[in-house]
Amino acid sequence: MEISNKRVLITGGSSGIGLALAQALGAVGASIVISGRRPEALEQAVGHLSDAGVFAVSVVADVATEAGRNITVTRAVDALGGIDILVNNAGAVRAGRLEKTSEAEIRAMIEVDLIAPILLTRSALPILRRTGDALVINVASGIALIGMPFYTTYAAAEAGLSRFGEALRRELRDEGVRVMTVYPGATETPMMITSRAGPDLGFMREPASAVADAIAEGIRTDAFEVVRGGDSRAQMIALNRDDPEALDRRFAGMKQKLEDAVRDHTAL
Ligand SMILES: NC(=O)c1ccc[n+]([C@@H]2O[C@H](COP(=O)([O-])OP(=O)(O)OC[C@H]3O[C@@H](n4cnc5c(N)ncnc54)[C@H](OP(=O)(O)O)[C@@H]3O)[C@@H](O)[C@H]2O)c1
């Protein structure tokens, strides 16, 4: 798909991967609406985008609520006249042992990481269909492909999002709306500030701009998935498929260190 002149709605576009993607797509002529809950962060992000010559508008809305989703879609259509690309990017995480994770935290993750993208996509589909050549991008996580200890609920939500996208891609085939799933590895964004997991534990962080550039390339080449994390992550994904027990043993060897490093990892 050619990116220039596309009308793009990015949820959670005020920081991290969402903002980097707004910059990457805006730089090649897309018009952008970004959403988020914090007005100041959005104002700043729109300022950066506008300074770079990008047509960008924001909407303050919680995508985990019905009212927030309605405002998000309405504002995007009002500002852009339609939507060609919907990016379900807003997300949240709370790591740590399952027994130490509250019900409220579990529900919050599933609401924003899984239910919100499904319901927002459902609302936006009639608008996306109007263009005849539209795209839904779901930003999942590498943890959707490898169940990482201490990320049980996040893994469940992201794996759910991955399968949602795969099923929807097949459901919409030849109907003018394609679906892409993105699996970022560890990425240097505000979401990772509270994680102390580094390369020794398999968390090799890359800048958000690298993920954004890969997504832009995926759009151009009509890819149905973008997997980040480099060769080591690709080997882990293959091992998880071919010999999951071997990966169990590898995680067992680093369990205590990993638990210590991620016990405070929260961005809800
Ligand atoms: N960073 C990583 O290592 C990594 C790895 C794998 C996958 N991912 C995924 O990548 C996506 C983007 O994450 P990021 O790392 O770029 O995080 P980030 O920098 O923390 O950005 C998250 C964005 O989502 C918004 N957001 C959060 N909850 C929202 C809600 N309920 N309604 C509307 N907006 C909401 C945030 O703004 P407000 O707080 O103002 O609402 C912010 O704009 C997420 O889906 C995440 O799961 C990230």
The ligand as an SDF file (V2000), in Angstrom:
LIG
                    3D

 48 52  0  0  0  0  0  0  0  0999 V2000
    7.8610   -0.9980   24.5730 N   0  0  0  0  0  0  0  0  0  0  0  0
    7.9590   -2.3050   24.3960 C   0  0  0  0  0  0  0  0  0  0  0  0
    8.9970   -2.9120   24.7420 O   0  0  0  0  0  0  0  0  0  0  0  0
    6.8360   -3.0820   23.7480 C   0  0  0  0  0  0  0  0  0  0  0  0
    7.1010   -4.4320   23.4280 C   0  0  0  0  0  0  0  0  0  0  0  0
    6.0850   -5.1740   22.8450 C   0  0  0  0  0  0  0  0  0  0  0  0
    4.8540   -4.5930   22.5810 C   0  0  0  0  0  0  0  0  0  0  0  0
    4.6210   -3.2750   22.8960 N   0  0  0  0  0  0  0  0  0  0  0  0
    3.2840   -2.7460   22.5960 C   0  0  0  0  0  0  0  0  0  0  0  0
    3.4310   -1.5760   21.8300 O   0  0  0  0  0  0  0  0  0  0  0  0
    2.3230   -0.7130   22.0610 C   0  0  0  0  0  0  0  0  0  0  0  0
    2.8200    0.6940   22.3360 C   0  0  0  0  0  0  0  0  0  0  0  0
    3.5930    0.6500   23.5120 O   0  0  0  0  0  0  0  0  0  0  0  0
    4.7620    1.6610   23.8460 P   0  0  0  0  0  0  0  0  0  0  0  0
    5.8970    0.8690   24.3220 O   0  0  0  0  0  0  0  0  0  0  0  0
    4.9370    2.6170   22.7390 O   0  0  0  0  0  0  0  0  0  0  0  0
    4.1450    2.3600   25.1420 O   0  0  0  0  0  0  0  0  0  0  0  0
    4.0140    3.8820   25.6250 P   0  0  0  0  0  0  0  0  0  0  0  0
    5.1390    4.7010   25.1710 O   0  0  0  0  0  0  0  0  0  0  0  0
    3.7080    3.7680   27.0720 O   0  0  0  0  0  0  0  0  0  0  0  0
    2.7270    4.3820   24.8430 O   0  0  0  0  0  0  0  0  0  0  0  0
    1.4540    3.9040   25.1250 C   0  0  0  0  0  0  0  0  0  0  0  0
    0.4750    4.8520   24.4800 C   0  0  0  0  0  0  0  0  0  0  0  0
   -0.8370    4.3210   24.6830 O   0  0  0  0  0  0  0  0  0  0  0  0
   -1.6360    5.3220   25.3210 C   0  0  0  0  0  0  0  0  0  0  0  0
   -2.6380    4.6240   26.1140 N   0  0  0  0  0  0  0  0  0  0  0  0
   -2.4450    3.7540   27.1210 C   0  0  0  0  0  0  0  0  0  0  0  0
   -3.6190    3.3350   27.6050 N   0  0  0  0  0  0  0  0  0  0  0  0
   -4.5760    3.9680   26.8800 C   0  0  0  0  0  0  0  0  0  0  0  0
   -5.9800    3.9620   26.9160 C   0  0  0  0  0  0  0  0  0  0  0  0
   -6.6660    3.2320   27.8040 N   0  0  0  0  0  0  0  0  0  0  0  0
   -6.6630    4.7250   26.0120 N   0  0  0  0  0  0  0  0  0  0  0  0
   -5.9840    5.4740   25.1070 C   0  0  0  0  0  0  0  0  0  0  0  0
   -4.6620    5.5190   25.0330 N   0  0  0  0  0  0  0  0  0  0  0  0
   -3.9630    4.7780   25.9250 C   0  0  0  0  0  0  0  0  0  0  0  0
   -0.6420    6.1690   26.0990 C   0  0  0  0  0  0  0  0  0  0  0  0
   -1.1190    7.4690   26.3870 O   0  0  0  0  0  0  0  0  0  0  0  0
   -1.8910    7.7870   27.7790 P   0  0  0  0  0  0  0  0  0  0  0  0
   -1.0910    7.1450   28.8720 O   0  0  0  0  0  0  0  0  0  0  0  0
   -1.9180    9.2750   27.8580 O   0  0  0  0  0  0  0  0  0  0  0  0
   -3.2560    7.2030   27.6310 O   0  0  0  0  0  0  0  0  0  0  0  0
    0.5020    6.2560   25.0860 C   0  0  0  0  0  0  0  0  0  0  0  0
    0.2040    7.1910   24.0800 O   0  0  0  0  0  0  0  0  0  0  0  0
    1.5320   -1.3260   23.2170 C   0  0  0  0  0  0  0  0  0  0  0  0
    0.4030   -1.9990   22.7130 O   0  0  0  0  0  0  0  0  0  0  0  0
    2.5070   -2.3150   23.8270 C   0  0  0  0  0  0  0  0  0  0  0  0
    1.8640   -3.4000   24.4480 O   0  0  0  0  0  0  0  0  0  0  0  0
    5.5930   -2.5100   23.4770 C   0  0  0  0  0  0  0  0  0  0  0  0
  1  2  1  0
  2  3  2  0
  2  4  1  0
  4  5  1  0
  4 48  2  0
  5  6  2  0
  6  7  1  0
  7  8  2  0
  8  9  1  0
  8 48  1  0
  9 10  1  0
  9 46  1  0
 10 11  1  0
 11 12  1  0
 11 44  1  0
 12 13  1  0
 13 14  1  0
 14 15  2  0
 14 16  1  0
 14 17  1  0
 17 18  1  0
 18 19  2  0
 18 20  1  0
 18 21  1  0
 21 22  1  0
 22 23  1  0
 23 24  1  0
 23 42  1  0
 24 25  1  0
 25 26  1  0
 25 36  1  0
 26 27  1  0
 26 35  1  0
 27 28  2  0
 28 29  1  0
 29 30  1  0
 29 35  2  0
 30 31  1  0
 30 32  2  0
 32 33  1  0
 33 34  2  0
 34 35  1  0
 36 37  1  0
 36 42  1  0
 37 38  1  0
 38 39  2  0
 38 40  1  0
 38 41  1  0
 42 43  1  0
 44 45  1  0
 44 46  1  0
 46 47  1  0
M  CHG  2   8   1  16  -1
M  END
$$$$
